[in-house]
Amino acid sequence: MIGFPNQMRSFDEDAGTFRFSGYDGVMEVRFVLEAPALEQIDGIARSPDTDYLAAFDRRRGQIESAAIRAYKKNRKNLIWLSIADF
């Protein structure tokens, strides 16, 4: 089962994506979340003042649940998450 002991996350503004990691045992699984997905699930609008990391933290439970479901479907070391995963 995948877990998320490391709460680190980052936002790449140029790419419009978030990056975070989970672990399946000792294997690291990297996740990429598209910003439009977060905008939809959190109800935020993209703007220079948008605090995406705060929005990510508010929705961390939902994001991790979506990440777990996506990982169960496709056990790769890089999982890309879009709105379809929510």
Biopython code that builds the backbone (N, CA, C, O; Angstrom):
import numpy as np
from Bio.PDB.StructureBuilder import StructureBuilder

atoms = [
    (1, "MET", "N", (0.844, -1.191, 0.000)),
    (1, "MET", "CA", (0.000, 0.000, 0.000)),
    (1, "MET", "C", (0.877, 1.237, 0.000)),
    (1, "MET", "O", (1.908, 1.281, 0.672)),
    (2, "ILE", "N", (0.472, 2.218, -0.739)),
    (2, "ILE", "CA", (1.247, 3.454, -0.837)),
    (2, "ILE", "C", (0.917, 4.378, 0.337)),
    (2, "ILE", "O", (-0.230, 4.470, 0.774)),
    (3, "GLY", "N", (1.943, 5.051, 0.831)),
    (3, "GLY", "CA", (1.779, 6.014, 1.910)),
    (3, "GLY", "C", (2.461, 7.321, 1.552)),
    (3, "GLY", "O", (3.236, 7.391, 0.599)),
    (4, "PHE", "N", (2.163, 8.355, 2.326)),
    (4, "PHE", "CA", (2.694, 9.689, 2.063)),
    (4, "PHE", "C", (3.325, 10.268, 3.331)),
    (4, "PHE", "O", (2.824, 11.248, 3.882)),
    (5, "PRO", "N", (4.426, 9.663, 3.797)),
    (5, "PRO", "CA", (5.041, 10.158, 5.035)),
    (5, "PRO", "C", (5.736, 11.502, 4.867)),
    (5, "PRO", "O", (5.919, 12.225, 5.846)),
    (6, "ASN", "N", (6.120, 11.842, 3.661)),
    (6, "ASN", "CA", (6.825, 13.092, 3.387)),
    (6, "ASN", "C", (5.798, 14.113, 2.892)),
    (6, "ASN", "O", (5.194, 13.919, 1.837)),
    (7, "GLN", "N", (5.599, 15.189, 3.640)),
    (7, "GLN", "CA", (4.595, 16.194, 3.281)),
    (7, "GLN", "C", (5.102, 17.246, 2.301)),
    (7, "GLN", "O", (4.409, 18.223, 2.018)),
    (8, "MET", "N", (6.314, 17.043, 1.783)),
    (8, "MET", "CA", (6.877, 18.002, 0.819)),
    (8, "MET", "C", (6.047, 18.006, -0.459)),
    (8, "MET", "O", (5.571, 16.967, -0.915)),
    (9, "ARG", "N", (5.889, 19.185, -1.017)),
    (9, "ARG", "CA", (5.247, 19.354, -2.319)),
    (9, "ARG", "C", (5.814, 20.612, -2.928)),
    (9, "ARG", "O", (6.305, 21.489, -2.217)),
    (10, "SER", "N", (5.748, 20.706, -4.235)),
    (10, "SER", "CA", (6.245, 21.902, -4.906)),
    (10, "SER", "C", (5.312, 22.241, -6.060)),
    (10, "SER", "O", (4.613, 21.380, -6.593)),
    (11, "PHE", "N", (5.320, 23.514, -6.430)),
    (11, "PHE", "CA", (4.505, 23.983, -7.541)),
    (11, "PHE", "C", (5.430, 24.565, -8.591)),
    (11, "PHE", "O", (6.239, 25.445, -8.295)),
    (12, "ASP", "N", (5.313, 24.077, -9.817)),
    (12, "ASP", "CA", (6.076, 24.602, -10.951)),
    (12, "ASP", "C", (5.132, 25.506, -11.735)),
    (12, "ASP", "O", (4.292, 25.034, -12.502)),
    (13, "GLU", "N", (5.281, 26.792, -11.535)),
    (13, "GLU", "CA", (4.368, 27.748, -12.162)),
    (13, "GLU", "C", (4.434, 27.698, -13.683)),
    (13, "GLU", "O", (3.400, 27.787, -14.346)),
    (14, "ASP", "N", (5.624, 27.558, -14.241)),
    (14, "ASP", "CA", (5.764, 27.514, -15.700)),
    (14, "ASP", "C", (5.044, 26.307, -16.299)),
    (14, "ASP", "O", (4.389, 26.424, -17.335)),
    (15, "ALA", "N", (5.163, 25.162, -15.658)),
    (15, "ALA", "CA", (4.518, 23.946, -16.159)),
    (15, "ALA", "C", (3.064, 23.840, -15.708)),
    (15, "ALA", "O", (2.281, 23.103, -16.307)),
    (16, "GLY", "N", (2.703, 24.569, -14.659)),
    (16, "GLY", "CA", (1.341, 24.485, -14.131)),
    (16, "GLY", "C", (1.077, 23.149, -13.464)),
    (16, "GLY", "O", (-0.004, 22.577, -13.606)),
    (17, "THR", "N", (2.074, 22.652, -12.730)),
    (17, "THR", "CA", (1.932, 21.343, -12.080)),
    (17, "THR", "C", (2.495, 21.368, -10.663)),
    (17, "THR", "O", (3.353, 22.181, -10.317)),
    (18, "PHE", "N", (1.980, 20.453, -9.869)),
    (18, "PHE", "CA", (2.484, 20.201, -8.522)),
    (18, "PHE", "C", (3.218, 18.877, -8.555)),
    (18, "PHE", "O", (2.868, 17.980, -9.321)),
    (19, "ARG", "N", (4.229, 18.762, -7.727)),
    (19, "ARG", "CA", (4.967, 17.503, -7.593)),
    (19, "ARG", "C", (4.988, 17.114, -6.125)),
    (19, "ARG", "O", (5.223, 17.941, -5.243)),
    (20, "PHE", "N", (4.737, 15.831, -5.886)),
    (20, "PHE", "CA", (4.826, 15.284, -4.543)),
    (20, "PHE", "C", (5.136, 13.801, -4.670)),
    (20, "PHE", "O", (5.025, 13.223, -5.751)),
    (21, "SER", "N", (5.524, 13.193, -3.560)),
    (21, "SER", "CA", (5.945, 11.793, -3.600)),
    (21, "SER", "C", (5.192, 10.962, -2.585)),
    (21, "SER", "O", (4.730, 11.454, -1.556)),
    (22, "GLY", "N", (5.084, 9.691, -2.909)),
    (22, "GLY", "CA", (4.559, 8.693, -1.997)),
    (22, "GLY", "C", (5.523, 7.524, -1.993)),
    (22, "GLY", "O", (6.465, 7.484, -2.784)),
    (23, "TYR", "N", (5.291, 6.581, -1.108)),
    (23, "TYR", "CA", (6.185, 5.422, -1.006)),
    (23, "TYR", "C", (5.374, 4.148, -0.912)),
    (23, "TYR", "O", (4.442, 4.036, -0.115)),
    (24, "ASP", "N", (5.751, 3.194, -1.741)),
    (24, "ASP", "CA", (5.205, 1.840, -1.700)),
    (24, "ASP", "C", (6.333, 0.981, -1.150)),
    (24, "ASP", "O", (7.194, 0.512, -1.894)),
    (25, "GLY", "N", (6.315, 0.782, 0.155)),
    (25, "GLY", "CA", (7.458, 0.145, 0.796)),
    (25, "GLY", "C", (8.636, 1.105, 0.723)),
    (25, "GLY", "O", (8.557, 2.236, 1.202)),
    (26, "VAL", "N", (9.726, 0.648, 0.121)),
    (26, "VAL", "CA", (10.903, 1.516, -0.018)),
    (26, "VAL", "C", (10.950, 2.197, -1.385)),
    (26, "VAL", "O", (11.821, 3.031, -1.631)),
    (27, "MET", "N", (10.021, 1.848, -2.272)),
    (27, "MET", "CA", (10.015, 2.422, -3.616)),
    (27, "MET", "C", (9.307, 3.783, -3.622)),
    (27, "MET", "O", (8.156, 3.903, -3.202)),
    (28, "GLU", "N", (10.019, 4.799, -4.105)),
    (28, "GLU", "CA", (9.418, 6.128, -4.229)),
    (28, "GLU", "C", (8.559, 6.182, -5.483)),
    (28, "GLU", "O", (8.961, 5.721, -6.551)),
    (29, "VAL", "N", (7.376, 6.749, -5.332)),
    (29, "VAL", "CA", (6.462, 6.965, -6.457)),
    (29, "VAL", "C", (6.257, 8.470, -6.556)),
    (29, "VAL", "O", (5.818, 9.112, -5.601)),
    (30, "ARG", "N", (6.578, 9.025, -7.717)),
    (30, "ARG", "CA", (6.427, 10.460, -7.934)),
    (30, "ARG", "C", (5.070, 10.746, -8.569)),
    (30, "ARG", "O", (4.614, 10.020, -9.452)),
    (31, "PHE", "N", (4.442, 11.804, -8.108)),
    (31, "PHE", "CA", (3.140, 12.212, -8.615)),
    (31, "PHE", "C", (3.229, 13.624, -9.157)),
    (31, "PHE", "O", (3.925, 14.477, -8.606)),
    (32, "VAL", "N", (2.510, 13.858, -10.248)),
    (32, "VAL", "CA", (2.394, 15.184, -10.845)),
    (32, "VAL", "C", (0.902, 15.489, -10.935)),
    (32, "VAL", "O", (0.142, 14.722, -11.526)),
    (33, "LEU", "N", (0.491, 16.597, -10.355)),
    (33, "LEU", "CA", (-0.907, 17.027, -10.364)),
    (33, "LEU", "C", (-1.022, 18.278, -11.217)),
    (33, "LEU", "O", (-0.290, 19.245, -11.011)),
    (34, "GLU", "N", (-1.934, 18.260, -12.169)),
    (34, "GLU", "CA", (-2.164, 19.431, -13.021)),
    (34, "GLU", "C", (-2.883, 20.517, -12.230)),
    (34, "GLU", "O", (-3.848, 20.231, -11.521)),
    (35, "ALA", "N", (-2.424, 21.753, -12.345)),
    (35, "ALA", "CA", (-3.033, 22.878, -11.620)),
    (35, "ALA", "C", (-4.527, 23.038, -11.921)),
    (35, "ALA", "O", (-5.284, 23.331, -10.995)),
    (36, "PRO", "N", (-4.995, 22.860, -13.169)),
    (36, "PRO", "CA", (-6.432, 22.996, -13.406)),
    (36, "PRO", "C", (-7.278, 22.019, -12.585)),
    (36, "PRO", "O", (-8.416, 22.333, -12.238)),
    (37, "ALA", "N", (-6.742, 20.857, -12.277)),
    (37, "ALA", "CA", (-7.474, 19.911, -11.440)),
    (37, "ALA", "C", (-7.648, 20.487, -10.036)),
    (37, "ALA", "O", (-8.738, 20.422, -9.468)),
    (38, "LEU", "N", (-6.587, 21.043, -9.484)),
    (38, "LEU", "CA", (-6.678, 21.652, -8.151)),
    (38, "LEU", "C", (-7.618, 22.852, -8.176)),
    (38, "LEU", "O", (-8.386, 23.060, -7.236)),
    (39, "GLU", "N", (-7.562, 23.630, -9.233)),
    (39, "GLU", "CA", (-8.449, 24.786, -9.349)),
    (39, "GLU", "C", (-9.903, 24.348, -9.281)),
    (39, "GLU", "O", (-10.723, 25.008, -8.642)),
    (40, "GLN", "N", (-10.224, 23.247, -9.933)),
    (40, "GLN", "CA", (-11.604, 22.767, -9.936)),
    (40, "GLN", "C", (-12.019, 22.186, -8.595)),
    (40, "GLN", "O", (-13.115, 22.473, -8.115)),
    (41, "ILE", "N", (-11.162, 21.373, -7.980)),
    (41, "ILE", "CA", (-11.597, 20.744, -6.725)),
    (41, "ILE", "C", (-11.587, 21.729, -5.556)),
    (41, "ILE", "O", (-12.307, 21.525, -4.578)),
    (42, "ASP", "N", (-10.787, 22.791, -5.639)),
    (42, "ASP", "CA", (-10.738, 23.767, -4.548)),
    (42, "ASP", "C", (-11.551, 25.023, -4.846)),
    (42, "ASP", "O", (-11.781, 25.832, -3.947)),
    (43, "GLY", "N", (-11.987, 25.198, -6.088)),
    (43, "GLY", "CA", (-12.781, 26.366, -6.445)),
    (43, "GLY", "C", (-11.976, 27.658, -6.491)),
    (43, "GLY", "O", (-12.503, 28.736, -6.221)),
    (44, "ILE", "N", (-10.699, 27.543, -6.834)),
    (44, "ILE", "CA", (-9.858, 28.736, -6.939)),
    (44, "ILE", "C", (-9.675, 29.100, -8.403)),
    (44, "ILE", "O", (-9.836, 28.260, -9.288)),
    (45, "ALA", "N", (-9.339, 30.349, -8.647)),
    (45, "ALA", "CA", (-9.077, 30.810, -10.006)),
    (45, "ALA", "C", (-7.588, 31.089, -10.149)),
    (45, "ALA", "O", (-6.938, 31.556, -9.214)),
    (46, "ARG", "N", (-7.070, 30.802, -11.307)),
    (46, "ARG", "CA", (-5.651, 31.044, -11.558)),
    (46, "ARG", "C", (-5.402, 32.547, -11.655)),
    (46, "ARG", "O", (-6.025, 33.251, -12.449)),
    (47, "SER", "N", (-4.486, 33.008, -10.837)),
    (47, "SER", "CA", (-4.081, 34.412, -10.880)),
    (47, "SER", "C", (-2.687, 34.505, -10.274)),
    (47, "SER", "O", (-2.242, 33.568, -9.611)),
    (48, "PRO", "N", (-1.998, 35.607, -10.486)),
    (48, "PRO", "CA", (-0.661, 35.742, -9.895)),
    (48, "PRO", "C", (-0.677, 35.674, -8.368)),
    (48, "PRO", "O", (0.327, 35.321, -7.750)),
    (49, "ASP", "N", (-1.821, 36.013, -7.759)),
    (49, "ASP", "CA", (-1.917, 36.017, -6.298)),
    (49, "ASP", "C", (-2.421, 34.698, -5.713)),
    (49, "ASP", "O", (-2.474, 34.552, -4.492)),
    (50, "THR", "N", (-2.786, 33.750, -6.551)),
    (50, "THR", "CA", (-3.312, 32.492, -6.056)),
    (50, "THR", "C", (-2.247, 31.749, -5.265)),
    (50, "THR", "O", (-1.129, 31.549, -5.738)),
    (51, "ASP", "N", (-2.608, 31.345, -4.063)),
    (51, "ASP", "CA", (-1.687, 30.576, -3.218)),
    (51, "ASP", "C", (-1.964, 29.091, -3.450)),
    (51, "ASP", "O", (-2.732, 28.462, -2.722)),
    (52, "TYR", "N", (-1.325, 28.556, -4.474)),
    (52, "TYR", "CA", (-1.568, 27.167, -4.856)),
    (52, "TYR", "C", (-1.134, 26.177, -3.785)),
    (52, "TYR", "O", (-1.798, 25.161, -3.579)),
    (53, "LEU", "N", (-0.041, 26.453, -3.107)),
    (53, "LEU", "CA", (0.424, 25.494, -2.098)),
    (53, "LEU", "C", (-0.553, 25.422, -0.927)),
    (53, "LEU", "O", (-0.753, 24.347, -0.361)),
    (54, "ALA", "N", (-1.157, 26.531, -0.558)),
    (54, "ALA", "CA", (-2.174, 26.516, 0.498)),
    (54, "ALA", "C", (-3.397, 25.722, 0.033)),
    (54, "ALA", "O", (-3.982, 24.970, 0.813)),
    (55, "ALA", "N", (-3.780, 25.887, -1.229)),
    (55, "ALA", "CA", (-4.907, 25.130, -1.774)),
    (55, "ALA", "C", (-4.579, 23.635, -1.796)),
    (55, "ALA", "O", (-5.427, 22.802, -1.476)),
    (56, "PHE", "N", (-3.352, 23.306, -2.175)),
    (56, "PHE", "CA", (-2.925, 21.904, -2.168)),
    (56, "PHE", "C", (-3.047, 21.337, -0.754)),
    (56, "PHE", "O", (-3.561, 20.235, -0.563)),
    (57, "ASP", "N", (-2.576, 22.090, 0.227)),
    (57, "ASP", "CA", (-2.631, 21.620, 1.611)),
    (57, "ASP", "C", (-4.068, 21.448, 2.094)),
    (57, "ASP", "O", (-4.357, 20.511, 2.838)),
    (58, "ARG", "N", (-4.975, 22.336, 1.685)),
    (58, "ARG", "CA", (-6.392, 22.210, 2.064)),
    (58, "ARG", "C", (-6.993, 20.930, 1.498)),
    (58, "ARG", "O", (-7.836, 20.297, 2.133)),
    (59, "ARG", "N", (-6.560, 20.559, 0.311)),
    (59, "ARG", "CA", (-7.138, 19.406, -0.392)),
    (59, "ARG", "C", (-6.243, 18.169, -0.359)),
    (59, "ARG", "O", (-6.465, 17.221, -1.113)),
    (60, "ARG", "N", (-5.240, 18.173, 0.506)),
    (60, "ARG", "CA", (-4.266, 17.080, 0.549)),
    (60, "ARG", "C", (-4.939, 15.711, 0.673)),
    (60, "ARG", "O", (-4.542, 14.773, -0.018)),
    (61, "GLY", "N", (-5.935, 15.581, 1.527)),
    (61, "GLY", "CA", (-6.622, 14.301, 1.691)),
    (61, "GLY", "C", (-7.232, 13.807, 0.386)),
    (61, "GLY", "O", (-7.074, 12.642, 0.023)),
    (62, "GLN", "N", (-7.924, 14.690, -0.314)),
    (62, "GLN", "CA", (-8.521, 14.345, -1.608)),
    (62, "GLN", "C", (-7.448, 13.989, -2.629)),
    (62, "GLN", "O", (-7.592, 13.028, -3.386)),
    (63, "ILE", "N", (-6.383, 14.765, -2.644)),
    (63, "ILE", "CA", (-5.303, 14.543, -3.611)),
    (63, "ILE", "C", (-4.632, 13.202, -3.356)),
    (63, "ILE", "O", (-4.368, 12.448, -4.293)),
    (64, "GLU", "N", (-4.354, 12.902, -2.091)),
    (64, "GLU", "CA", (-3.715, 11.623, -1.774)),
    (64, "GLU", "C", (-4.637, 10.452, -2.092)),
    (64, "GLU", "O", (-4.171, 9.415, -2.563)),
    (65, "SER", "N", (-5.931, 10.598, -1.843)),
    (65, "SER", "CA", (-6.889, 9.538, -2.197)),
    (65, "SER", "C", (-6.903, 9.303, -3.702)),
    (65, "SER", "O", (-6.911, 8.157, -4.150)),
    (66, "ALA", "N", (-6.907, 10.379, -4.486)),
    (66, "ALA", "CA", (-6.870, 10.249, -5.948)),
    (66, "ALA", "C", (-5.558, 9.610, -6.382)),
    (66, "ALA", "O", (-5.539, 8.791, -7.301)),
    (67, "ALA", "N", (-4.463, 9.980, -5.728)),
    (67, "ALA", "CA", (-3.157, 9.403, -6.055)),
    (67, "ALA", "C", (-3.137, 7.900, -5.776)),
    (67, "ALA", "O", (-2.599, 7.127, -6.569)),
    (68, "ILE", "N", (-3.714, 7.492, -4.667)),
    (68, "ILE", "CA", (-3.776, 6.065, -4.327)),
    (68, "ILE", "C", (-4.583, 5.302, -5.377)),
    (68, "ILE", "O", (-4.160, 4.243, -5.841)),
    (69, "ARG", "N", (-5.743, 5.842, -5.750)),
    (69, "ARG", "CA", (-6.569, 5.174, -6.772)),
    (69, "ARG", "C", (-5.818, 5.055, -8.095)),
    (69, "ARG", "O", (-5.841, 4.004, -8.736)),
    (70, "ALA", "N", (-5.154, 6.136, -8.501)),
    (70, "ALA", "CA", (-4.412, 6.133, -9.768)),
    (70, "ALA", "C", (-3.255, 5.139, -9.708)),
    (70, "ALA", "O", (-2.976, 4.449, -10.689)),
    (71, "TYR", "N", (-2.592, 5.065, -8.578)),
    (71, "TYR", "CA", (-1.464, 4.143, -8.430)),
    (71, "TYR", "C", (-1.943, 2.693, -8.461)),
    (71, "TYR", "O", (-1.272, 1.833, -9.031)),
    (72, "LYS", "N", (-3.083, 2.420, -7.864)),
    (72, "LYS", "CA", (-3.630, 1.050, -7.889)),
    (72, "LYS", "C", (-3.941, 0.600, -9.313)),
    (72, "LYS", "O", (-3.802, -0.580, -9.634)),
    (73, "LYS", "N", (-4.362, 1.533, -10.170)),
    (73, "LYS", "CA", (-4.673, 1.218, -11.567)),
    (73, "LYS", "C", (-3.415, 1.001, -12.398)),
    (73, "LYS", "O", (-3.401, 0.181, -13.316)),
    (74, "ASN", "N", (-2.357, 1.743, -12.070)),
    (74, "ASN", "CA", (-1.178, 1.754, -12.919)),
    (74, "ASN", "C", (0.062, 1.898, -12.039)),
    (74, "ASN", "O", (0.503, 3.016, -11.771)),
    (75, "ARG", "N", (0.608, 0.817, -11.603)),
    (75, "ARG", "CA", (1.726, 0.819, -10.651)),
    (75, "ARG", "C", (3.047, 1.183, -11.334)),
    (75, "ARG", "O", (3.902, 0.331, -11.575)),
    (76, "LYS", "N", (3.181, 2.452, -11.630)),
    (76, "LYS", "CA", (4.422, 2.970, -12.205)),
    (76, "LYS", "C", (5.079, 3.901, -11.196)),
    (76, "LYS", "O", (4.475, 4.257, -10.185)),
    (77, "ASN", "N", (6.323, 4.294, -11.476)),
    (77, "ASN", "CA", (7.000, 5.171, -10.525)),
    (77, "ASN", "C", (6.730, 6.652, -10.792)),
    (77, "ASN", "O", (7.219, 7.510, -10.056)),
    (78, "LEU", "N", (5.955, 6.962, -11.839)),
    (78, "LEU", "CA", (5.511, 8.326, -12.110)),
    (78, "LEU", "C", (4.038, 8.277, -12.493)),
    (78, "LEU", "O", (3.655, 7.623, -13.463)),
    (79, "ILE", "N", (3.232, 8.968, -11.727)),
    (79, "ILE", "CA", (1.783, 8.999, -11.957)),
    (79, "ILE", "C", (1.374, 10.446, -12.201)),
    (79, "ILE", "O", (1.679, 11.329, -11.400)),
    (80, "TRP", "N", (0.688, 10.680, -13.304)),
    (80, "TRP", "CA", (0.205, 12.007, -13.681)),
    (80, "TRP", "C", (-1.267, 12.087, -13.308)),
    (80, "TRP", "O", (-2.052, 11.239, -13.732)),
    (81, "LEU", "N", (-1.664, 13.096, -12.518)),
    (81, "LEU", "CA", (-3.043, 13.257, -12.081)),
    (81, "LEU", "C", (-3.702, 14.452, -12.758)),
    (81, "LEU", "O", (-3.143, 15.548, -12.803)),
    (82, "SER", "N", (-4.905, 14.217, -13.283)),
    (82, "SER", "CA", (-5.697, 15.289, -13.901)),
    (82, "SER", "C", (-7.064, 15.302, -13.213)),
    (82, "SER", "O", (-7.302, 14.521, -12.292)),
    (83, "ILE", "N", (-7.951, 16.176, -13.652)),
    (83, "ILE", "CA", (-9.287, 16.255, -13.060)),
    (83, "ILE", "C", (-10.023, 14.936, -13.200)),
    (83, "ILE", "O", (-10.868, 14.624, -12.361)),
    (84, "ALA", "N", (-9.741, 14.164, -14.207)),
    (84, "ALA", "CA", (-10.404, 12.871, -14.414)),
    (84, "ALA", "C", (-10.124, 11.904, -13.262)),
    (84, "ALA", "O", (-10.893, 10.964, -13.058)),
    (85, "ASP", "N", (-9.058, 12.107, -12.517)),
    (85, "ASP", "CA", (-8.722, 11.231, -11.402)),
    (85, "ASP", "C", (-9.488, 11.562, -10.125)),
    (85, "ASP", "O", (-9.382, 10.846, -9.130)),
    (86, "PHE", "N", (-10.257, 12.643, -10.155)),
    (86, "PHE", "CA", (-11.019, 13.035, -8.982)),
    (86, "PHE", "C", (-12.487, 12.715, -9.174)),
    (86, "PHE", "O", (-13.297, 12.975, -8.284)),
]
sb = StructureBuilder()
sb.init_structure("model")
sb.init_model(0)
sb.init_chain("A")
sb.init_seg("    ")
for serial, (resi, resn, name, xyz) in enumerate(atoms, 1):
    if name == "N":
        sb.init_residue(resn, " ", resi, " ")
    sb.init_atom(name, np.array(xyz, "f"), 0.0, 1.0, " ", f" {name:<3s}", serial, name[0])
structure = sb.get_structure()
